[in-house]
Amino acid sequence: MTRVWIVDVGSGNVGNLVKTLKQLNCDPIVCCLPPPSFDVICLAGMGDFGYVMRRLRERRLDSFITECLETGVRLVGICVGFQVLFESSEESPGDVGLSLYGGSLKKISNINGTATSLHIGWNSVYTKVGHETQSYGLLPDAYFCHQFALPADVNDLKRLDGSIGESQEILIANSPQPIVAGFSCGNIHGFQFHPELSGDLGVLLLKRTLNL
Amino acid sequence: MIGLKKRFGLSLFFDEGVLTRTKHFEPDYRYTDKYIDSNCADELFLIDVSRTLEHRNLFHQAIGRLRENCNVPMVVGGMVWSIDEIDTLFSLGADRILIGGLLTRHRRVELLQKAVAKYGSQSFIYSLNLGFESDGFVDWDGCGFSCNGLSALELNELFKRVGAIELLFNSIVSDGSLQGMDSRIKKLVEEDFSGYQLAVTGGLGTWRHCVQIFESPSVSCVCTSNIFHFSVKAIQNFKANLCRAGIPMRISI
């Protein structure tokens, strides 16, 4: 049974994620400090970039998570947990993310050049393979709720530790400008949307991510 | 259809923990959540319409029960007066919190700023309970007891201070009527509160009413409940009709 440590930073609801993981026969453990053993680290919740990073740093979990990755532990970031995998966010100027990947999250309104800053609801997701894009299955919808995003006009995600990334799969959504909706690369996976609230697509992606 | 869809929200009102239908903000009759096809909705709105906090634990139990049986996002509100209660609702399974009188009546801006700093402003929706008088709209408290007495300008200032992004407009006059949204709300949406994402509820009785509401580009969500009681597949049919009318909706679940 895959043991998933859901890092409790006291921000947002992780109850649905726990329920979905149990349905997938995983063993979710929600706690703020590392449990005795785990196979997957999950950063989840709907919160503020700076708040989450400060909670991680207070407990020195930022360096702990990075060290775990070197031992092959899988990391899954969801929503704000996806965002903190990158360097920074316009949401919290001055707060540095885990910086596993290069890039800064921008306010949706700045990406789109519109007044609307909230990307909420169900949106189609498609994959980017090389320079091509293709639909993901039958264009199922995923549930998004965020106001900062990583523009998809950058090239492939770049690891900041200098390692050569393994084959990447990048998911894109149009907000309406393209944003990175998720990615999978080696043992690091991220979803800007909520797979646990996204029906069949979410369950499929979580199963693949957790190697079930 | 590719791209962001419009949302259909299912409003579920609880009076002392029991699901109830409302009419003009008064509990009308009680029923069971077992006949609601909640997973077909794009979002659930769970609202406590009890007049006191005496049986709040029953509402909490209802949230947990629904969370256990549905996989769509839940917005929870009604009688939210403190950070502790916000924390509690998130821990019970709320994905977002609906804020009403805490801002518009009690003006607890600093408290809400703290909550936003923790959970992010996308985690909160601010509700306005609208009635109309000869000289314009009136925002009432959640029980319809008293008027908050704020102008559109003052409300916009409050919303700005807490970083509001999304508002829920609820029509007291139309609530439970099934006769369609009050046309004056459409005017408000377009003229006085155009800088927000908007959800609207109150009076929607057919899918055609929703098509009219979605004509306003800033409306991203319509909420209704009364037309779906005791029915099976009704929500899918409702959304299919909206799609045929050119409104992008999520059909698959």
HADDOCK unambig.tbl for C-alpha pairs under 7 A between the chains (distance, minus, plus):
assign (segid A and resid 11 and name CA) (segid B and resid 118 and name CA) 6.43 0.50 0.50
assign (segid A and resid 11 and name CA) (segid B and resid 119 and name CA) 5.62 0.50 0.50
assign (segid A and resid 12 and name CA) (segid B and resid 90 and name CA) 5.88 0.50 0.50
assign (segid A and resid 12 and name CA) (segid B and resid 95 and name CA) 6.81 0.50 0.50
assign (segid A and resid 12 and name CA) (segid B and resid 119 and name CA) 6.12 0.50 0.50
assign (segid A and resid 13 and name CA) (segid B and resid 90 and name CA) 5.06 0.50 0.50
assign (segid A and resid 13 and name CA) (segid B and resid 91 and name CA) 5.84 0.50 0.50
assign (segid A and resid 13 and name CA) (segid B and resid 93 and name CA) 5.75 0.50 0.50
assign (segid A and resid 13 and name CA) (segid B and resid 94 and name CA) 6.30 0.50 0.50
assign (segid A and resid 13 and name CA) (segid B and resid 95 and name CA) 5.71 0.50 0.50
assign (segid A and resid 15 and name CA) (segid B and resid 93 and name CA) 5.49 0.50 0.50
assign (segid A and resid 16 and name CA) (segid B and resid 93 and name CA) 6.80 0.50 0.50
assign (segid A and resid 46 and name CA) (segid B and resid 119 and name CA) 6.24 0.50 0.50
assign (segid A and resid 47 and name CA) (segid B and resid 118 and name CA) 6.16 0.50 0.50
assign (segid A and resid 47 and name CA) (segid B and resid 119 and name CA) 3.94 0.50 0.50
assign (segid A and resid 47 and name CA) (segid B and resid 120 and name CA) 4.73 0.50 0.50
assign (segid A and resid 48 and name CA) (segid B and resid 117 and name CA) 6.29 0.50 0.50
assign (segid A and resid 48 and name CA) (segid B and resid 118 and name CA) 5.85 0.50 0.50
assign (segid A and resid 48 and name CA) (segid B and resid 119 and name CA) 5.52 0.50 0.50
assign (segid A and resid 48 and name CA) (segid B and resid 120 and name CA) 4.61 0.50 0.50
assign (segid A and resid 51 and name CA) (segid B and resid 117 and name CA) 6.96 0.50 0.50
assign (segid A and resid 51 and name CA) (segid B and resid 118 and name CA) 5.91 0.50 0.50
assign (segid A and resid 115 and name CA) (segid B and resid 195 and name CA) 6.90 0.50 0.50
assign (segid A and resid 116 and name CA) (segid B and resid 196 and name CA) 6.95 0.50 0.50
assign (segid A and resid 118 and name CA) (segid B and resid 122 and name CA) 6.95 0.50 0.50
assign (segid A and resid 118 and name CA) (segid B and resid 165 and name CA) 6.69 0.50 0.50
assign (segid A and resid 121 and name CA) (segid B and resid 4 and name CA) 6.79 0.50 0.50
assign (segid A and resid 121 and name CA) (segid B and resid 5 and name CA) 6.64 0.50 0.50
assign (segid A and resid 121 and name CA) (segid B and resid 7 and name CA) 6.49 0.50 0.50
assign (segid A and resid 122 and name CA) (segid B and resid 4 and name CA) 5.84 0.50 0.50
assign (segid A and resid 122 and name CA) (segid B and resid 5 and name CA) 5.61 0.50 0.50
assign (segid A and resid 122 and name CA) (segid B and resid 250 and name CA) 6.85 0.50 0.50
assign (segid A and resid 123 and name CA) (segid B and resid 3 and name CA) 5.28 0.50 0.50
assign (segid A and resid 123 and name CA) (segid B and resid 4 and name CA) 4.24 0.50 0.50
assign (segid A and resid 123 and name CA) (segid B and resid 5 and name CA) 6.05 0.50 0.50
assign (segid A and resid 124 and name CA) (segid B and resid 2 and name CA) 5.64 0.50 0.50
assign (segid A and resid 124 and name CA) (segid B and resid 3 and name CA) 5.37 0.50 0.50
assign (segid A and resid 124 and name CA) (segid B and resid 4 and name CA) 6.78 0.50 0.50
assign (segid A and resid 145 and name CA) (segid B and resid 122 and name CA) 6.75 0.50 0.50
assign (segid A and resid 146 and name CA) (segid B and resid 122 and name CA) 6.02 0.50 0.50
assign (segid A and resid 147 and name CA) (segid B and resid 122 and name CA) 6.71 0.50 0.50
assign (segid A and resid 174 and name CA) (segid B and resid 3 and name CA) 6.02 0.50 0.50
assign (segid A and resid 175 and name CA) (segid B and resid 4 and name CA) 6.97 0.50 0.50
assign (segid A and resid 197 and name CA) (segid B and resid 71 and name CA) 5.49 0.50 0.50
assign (segid A and resid 197 and name CA) (segid B and resid 72 and name CA) 5.33 0.50 0.50
assign (segid A and resid 197 and name CA) (segid B and resid 73 and name CA) 6.26 0.50 0.50
assign (segid A and resid 199 and name CA) (segid B and resid 253 and name CA) 5.89 0.50 0.50
